[in-house]
Amino acid sequence: SINAEYMGAVENDATLVEVNPLVETPDGRVVCIDAKLNIDDSADFRQKKLFGLRDTEQEDPKEVAAEKFGLNYIALDGNIACLVNGAGLAMATMDIIQQNGGSPANFLDVGGSATTEAVTAAFKIITSDPNCKGILVNIFGGIMRCDTIANGVVAASKTVGVKVPIVVRLAGTNQEQGIQILADSGLDLISATNLDDAASKIVAAIQ
């Protein structure tokens, strides 16, 4: 019944319970043919039995690795990797890459509390994609400070040994410090003043 479906969602911390198709048989029985159930990731401490059923071998290894560092990563089919803070900015970044004739290789949101270690992990993940021909770092510093991202970009570039062009656009909290860190790094990084400038530069750099 609808009531049972509702209680099942509440008791299991579900963010989605979808029964489709639901059919009525010739003898009057109502049967669920298929269903989809999504459980809130934040409820793992409460739903240990359900989360114990997870098989990470059935998932993209890059997405599993990203989760360990609190990164939101989804692989796509393009060749320009994106490292952005905030889901909305990530979506806008992918759209503008496409408007400039490029194609995003991933959705990667580092969130508002990423450390240098997390940024380094992000670079390792996105550069492990053989389709990655360039990287666009687009950060708007609010909670996330631009100098933290800059230190992470420098450390990651040196640790991972990135061989593809990197375009960096920083704006917001500690913007000047972040830009100076990049300038003093000695790395061949391409600076951008705004998002459209960044997208056009990374598309041109991979040609």
Secondary structure by P-SEA (a helix, b strand, c coil): caaaaaaaaaaaccccccccccccccccccccccccccccccccccaaaaaaacccccccaaaaaaaaaccccccccccbbbbbccaaaaaaaaaaaaaacbbbcbbbbccccccaaaaaaaaaaaaccccccbbbbbbbcccccaaaaaaaaaaaaaaacccbbbbbbbbccaaaaaaaaaaacccbbbbbccaaaaaaaaaaaac
